[in-house]
Amino acid sequence: MGITNFVETKILKVEGNLELKSGKTLSNVEIAYETYGKLNEDKDNAILVLHALTGDAHAAFLDKNNKPGWWDDMIGPNKAFDTNKYFVISSNILGGCKGTTGPSSINPKTNKPYALEFPVITIEDIVKLQKKLIDYFGIKKLIVAGGSMGGMQALEWAIRYPEIITNTIIIASSARLNAQSIAFNAVARNAILSDKNFNNGNYYDSVHPEQGLSIARMIGHITYLCEDAMLKKFGREFKGDPSFDFGIDFQVESYLEHQGRVFVDRFDANSYLYITKAIDYYDPVEEFGGLQNAFKNSNSRFLIISFSTDWLFTTEQSKQIVNALINLNKDVSFVELESKCGHDAFLLEFEAQTKIIKSFLKEEA
């Protein structure tokens, strides 16, 4: 039998206040993180992997409940992010509900959960907190990699901290959301805000807004798949005979209901509000007057990966990043992978991604 790797999520208490883009500040901030592999003496073999909307710090190996990490197929010995070579770090984002300070955390001013007193955050704020974790380790050079919202964080790292980022891997992502994606997030938030148990976010000592959060997750899952994936997975199959009422008849309805139901047991509705808003706000194109201006100081090599059936973060959106980098004569590689998995491909198509990422990092070495 092989040796099983178990990991424990750790908490870093950040010194001083965290200044946010909104002008507000947070104190007593904590960040949850895990590490895999060993940091070398030069502290230049680190990779920061960045999670998507509802992820957490547990990215690889098994936790105390024997649950594998969300990118376990990609992180480990001889995998895409090879822990024989690299020191891999994963942290829960600011605003989350898995150990890092967020709306469910205790507000030191009131000794109660922040709820909606938590300040609105941005991708820039999320990365700013991650930088404090990297500084804690004394890391001088860093590779960043992420899919979906994690790709936005990786992009922000390359823009904001060009002096330490050597390689940037952006998967199934975009520099900014289009109107359609913002609209989906708006509907999801409204489902939560309209829940009878939402109570202006102050539900922690009572019934949580489970129905609203469940519907929000159902909306999200529709965007993560694609037409081919839904056709192959569900078609128009019934669970049984038609009920001739408004209950769950189709297999796809049953799937969405299940996804919504299990989600409410592991995620906080307020965090969902804050994180989707952070994604909506992110727009380096507007902030810098174009992507070329945003990337002009970057010294990183870039790998951009998109998926053919991803209609949430399309190949065209990836190409906008690629073209901006090409126009600046930056070192950029781009691959569109064929997949029938839609946006979820970045979590599922690990074999193809592994070959590409290992080749990319090998060239860097």
C-alpha positions in Angstrom: 0.0 0.0 0.0 1.2 3.5 -0.8 1.6 6.3 1.8 -1.6 8.4 2.2 -1.1 12.1 2.5 -3.2 13.8 5.0 -3.3 17.6 5.4 -4.7 20.0 7.9 -6.0 23.5 7.2 -4.0 26.1 9.1 -5.0 29.7 10.1 -2.7 32.8 9.8 -3.7 35.8 11.9 -2.7 38.9 9.8 -1.1 41.7 11.7 -2.5 45.2 11.3 -5.5 46.3 9.3 -6.4 45.3 5.8 -7.2 48.3 3.7 -9.9 47.6 1.1 -10.5 49.1 -2.3 -13.8 50.6 -1.1 -11.8 52.7 1.4 -13.0 50.6 4.4 -10.7 48.5 6.6 -10.8 45.1 8.3 -9.0 44.3 11.5 -8.2 40.9 13.1 -8.2 39.3 9.7 -7.5 35.6 9.4 -6.7 33.5 6.3 -7.1 29.7 6.1 -4.5 27.9 4.1 -2.9 24.5 3.2 0.5 23.6 1.8 1.8 20.6 -0.1 5.5 19.9 -0.8 8.5 21.8 0.6 9.7 25.3 0.2 13.3 25.3 -1.0 16.1 27.4 0.6 15.9 30.1 -2.1 12.1 30.3 -1.5 11.5 30.4 -5.3 9.7 27.1 -6.0 6.2 28.1 -4.8 2.9 27.8 -6.6 -0.2 29.5 -5.4 -3.3 27.8 -6.6 -6.5 29.9 -6.6 -10.0 28.5 -6.1 -13.2 29.4 -7.8 -16.5 30.8 -6.4 -17.3 28.2 -3.7 -13.9 26.6 -3.2 -11.8 26.6 -0.1 -8.2 26.0 1.1 -8.4 22.2 0.8 -7.1 21.8 -2.7 -5.3 18.4 -2.5 -4.7 15.2 -0.6 -7.1 14.0 2.1 -8.4 16.1 5.0 -9.4 14.7 8.5 -12.7 13.5 7.0 -10.9 11.6 4.2 -12.2 14.1 1.7 -9.9 14.8 -1.3 -9.2 18.4 -2.2 -11.0 20.2 -5.0 -8.0 20.0 -7.4 -6.5 16.7 -6.0 -6.2 15.3 -9.6 -3.8 18.2 -10.4 -1.7 18.6 -7.2 0.7 16.0 -5.9 3.8 13.9 -6.8 4.3 13.8 -10.6 1.0 15.6 -11.2 0.5 18.9 -13.0 1.6 20.8 -10.0 4.3 18.4 -8.9 4.9 18.4 -5.1 8.2 16.7 -5.6 9.4 19.9 -7.1 7.1 22.7 -5.9 5.7 24.1 -2.7 2.0 24.4 -3.5 -0.1 26.8 -1.4 -3.9 27.0 -1.4 -5.9 29.5 0.7 -9.6 30.3 1.3 -10.4 33.7 -0.2 -11.4 36.8 1.8 -15.2 36.8 2.2 -15.4 33.1 2.2 -16.8 30.8 4.9 -14.1 28.2 5.3 -11.7 29.7 7.7 -10.8 33.0 6.2 -12.5 36.2 7.5 -15.9 36.7 5.9 -19.5 37.8 6.7 -20.0 34.8 9.0 -16.9 35.7 11.1 -17.2 37.6 14.4 -17.0 41.3 14.1 -14.6 42.5 16.8 -16.7 45.7 17.3 -19.9 43.8 18.1 -18.8 40.2 19.1 -21.5 39.0 16.6 -21.2 37.8 13.1 -20.6 40.6 10.6 -23.5 39.6 8.4 -24.2 42.5 6.0 -21.9 44.8 8.1 -19.1 43.1 6.4 -17.7 45.5 3.8 -18.1 44.8 0.1 -14.9 43.2 -1.3 -13.2 43.0 -4.6 -10.8 40.6 -6.4 -8.1 43.2 -5.7 -8.8 42.8 -1.9 -8.7 39.0 -2.1 -5.3 39.1 -3.8 -4.0 41.7 -1.3 -4.8 39.4 1.5 -3.1 36.4 -0.3 0.0 38.6 -0.7 0.2 38.8 3.1 0.3 35.0 3.2 3.0 34.8 0.6 5.0 37.5 2.6 4.6 35.4 5.7 6.5 32.5 4.0 9.1 34.9 2.7 8.5 33.8 -0.9 10.5 35.8 -3.4 9.3 34.3 -6.7 5.9 32.8 -7.3 3.8 30.9 -9.9 0.1 31.5 -9.8 -2.6 29.3 -11.2 -6.4 29.2 -11.1 -9.6 28.4 -13.0 -12.7 30.4 -13.3 -12.7 33.1 -10.5 -9.3 31.7 -9.6 -8.1 32.7 -13.1 -9.2 36.3 -12.3 -7.1 36.2 -9.2 -4.1 34.9 -11.1 -4.5 37.6 -13.6 -4.7 40.2 -10.8 -1.5 38.8 -9.3 0.3 39.2 -12.6 -0.9 42.8 -12.9 -0.5 43.9 -9.3 2.8 42.2 -8.3 4.9 41.9 -11.4 8.1 41.8 -9.4 7.5 38.3 -8.0 5.2 36.5 -10.5 7.3 34.4 -12.9 4.5 32.3 -14.4 0.8 32.8 -14.6 -1.7 30.0 -15.5 -5.2 31.2 -16.3 -7.8 28.5 -17.0 -11.4 28.9 -18.2 -11.5 32.5 -17.1 -11.8 36.1 -18.3 -10.5 39.6 -17.5 -14.1 40.7 -16.8 -17.6 39.3 -16.8 -19.9 40.0 -19.7 -23.4 41.3 -19.1 -24.9 37.8 -19.3 -22.7 36.5 -16.5 -23.5 39.5 -14.3 -27.2 38.9 -15.0 -26.9 35.3 -13.8 -25.1 36.4 -10.6 -27.8 39.1 -10.0 -30.6 36.5 -10.3 -28.7 34.2 -7.9 -28.3 37.0 -5.3 -31.9 38.0 -5.6 -32.9 34.4 -4.8 -31.0 34.7 -1.5 -32.2 38.2 -0.7 -35.8 37.3 -1.3 -35.7 34.2 1.0 -38.1 34.7 3.9 -35.4 33.6 6.3 -32.7 36.0 5.0 -33.5 38.6 7.8 -31.1 41.2 6.3 -28.3 38.7 6.6 -28.8 38.2 10.4 -29.8 34.5 10.3 -26.9 32.9 12.1 -28.8 32.2 15.3 -32.0 31.1 13.5 -33.1 29.4 10.3 -30.8 30.0 7.4 -32.1 31.1 4.0 -31.6 27.6 2.6 -34.2 27.9 -0.2 -32.7 31.0 -1.6 -29.2 29.7 -1.5 -30.3 26.4 -3.0 -31.9 28.2 -6.0 -28.7 30.3 -6.4 -26.7 27.2 -6.6 -29.1 25.6 -9.1 -28.7 28.7 -11.3 -24.9 28.4 -11.1 -24.9 24.7 -12.0 -26.9 25.5 -15.2 -24.1 27.8 -16.3 -21.3 25.3 -15.4 -22.6 22.8 -17.9 -23.3 23.1 -21.6 -26.1 21.9 -23.9 -24.2 18.8 -25.0 -23.3 17.9 -21.4 -26.8 18.3 -20.2 -28.1 16.3 -23.2 -25.7 13.5 -22.6 -26.2 13.4 -18.8 -30.0 13.9 -18.6 -31.6 14.2 -22.0 -35.4 14.5 -21.5 -35.4 11.5 -19.1 -38.1 11.3 -16.5 -37.5 10.0 -13.0 -40.6 7.9 -13.3 -44.0 8.4 -14.8 -45.1 12.0 -15.3 -46.7 13.3 -12.1 -48.9 15.9 -13.8 -48.2 18.4 -11.1 -45.4 20.9 -10.3 -43.1 18.5 -8.6 -39.8 17.1 -9.9 -40.4 15.0 -13.0 -37.2 15.2 -15.1 -33.8 13.8 -14.2 -32.3 17.3 -14.8 -34.7 18.7 -12.2 -33.7 16.1 -9.8 -30.0 16.8 -10.4 -30.4 20.5 -9.8 -32.5 20.0 -6.7 -29.8 17.7 -5.3 -27.0 20.1 -6.0 -28.9 22.9 -4.3 -29.8 20.8 -1.3 -26.2 19.6 -0.5 -24.8 23.0 -1.1 -26.6 24.7 1.7 -24.9 22.3 4.2 -21.4 23.6 3.2 -21.7 27.2 2.2 -22.9 30.5 3.7 -25.5 32.6 1.8 -23.9 35.9 2.8 -20.5 34.7 1.4 -22.3 33.9 -1.9 -23.6 37.4 -2.1 -20.2 39.0 -1.4 -18.1 36.8 -3.6 -20.4 37.0 -6.7 -20.3 40.8 -6.3 -16.5 40.8 -6.2 -16.5 38.9 -9.5 -18.9 41.3 -11.0 -16.8 44.3 -10.0 -13.5 43.0 -11.4 -12.6 45.0 -14.5 -8.9 45.7 -15.2 -9.8 46.8 -18.7 -11.7 49.8 -17.3 -9.3 50.4 -14.5 -6.2 50.6 -16.7 -7.8 51.8 -19.9 -7.2 48.5 -21.6 -5.6 45.1 -21.0 -2.4 46.2 -22.6 -1.9 48.9 -20.1 -2.8 46.5 -17.3 -0.1 44.0 -18.4 2.6 46.4 -19.5 4.8 46.0 -16.4 4.4 42.2 -16.1 7.5 40.0 -16.4 5.5 36.8 -16.2 5.2 34.0 -18.7 1.6 33.2 -19.4 -0.4 30.0 -20.1 -4.0 30.5 -21.1 -6.3 27.5 -21.4 -10.0 27.6 -22.5 -12.5 24.9 -23.3 -14.6 24.6 -26.5 -18.0 24.2 -24.8 -17.5 26.8 -22.0 -20.1 29.4 -22.6 -19.7 31.1 -19.2 -16.0 32.0 -19.8 -15.7 31.6 -23.5 -12.6 31.0 -25.7 -13.2 34.5 -27.1 -12.8 36.0 -23.7 -9.5 34.1 -23.2 -8.3 35.3 -26.6 -8.8 38.9 -25.5 -6.2 38.3 -22.8 -3.9 36.4 -25.2 -4.1 39.2 -27.8 -3.3 41.9 -25.3 -0.2 39.9 -24.2 0.9 39.3 -27.8 0.6 43.0 -28.7 3.0 43.6 -25.8 5.4 40.9 -27.0 4.9 39.0 -23.7 5.7 35.3 -23.5 2.2 33.7 -23.8 1.0 30.2 -24.7 -2.7 29.5 -25.5 -4.6 26.3 -25.9 -8.3 25.6 -26.5 -9.1 22.1 -25.3 -12.0 20.2 -26.8 -14.4 19.1 -24.1 -18.1 18.2 -23.6 -18.0 19.3 -19.9 -18.7 23.1 -20.3 -17.3 25.4 -17.7 -16.8 22.5 -15.3 -14.0 21.2 -17.6 -11.3 23.0 -15.6 -12.2 20.6 -12.7 -12.7 17.5 -14.8 -10.4 17.5 -17.8 -7.3 17.0 -15.7 -5.4 14.6 -18.0 -5.2 17.1 -20.9 -4.5 20.0 -18.6 -1.7 18.0 -16.8 0.2 17.4 -20.1 0.0 21.1 -21.0 0.9 22.5 -17.6 3.8 20.1 -17.1 5.2 21.0 -20.5 4.8 24.7 -19.7 6.5 24.5 -16.4 9.2 22.3 -17.8 10.1 24.9 -20.4 10.3 27.5 -17.6 12.7 25.3 -15.6 
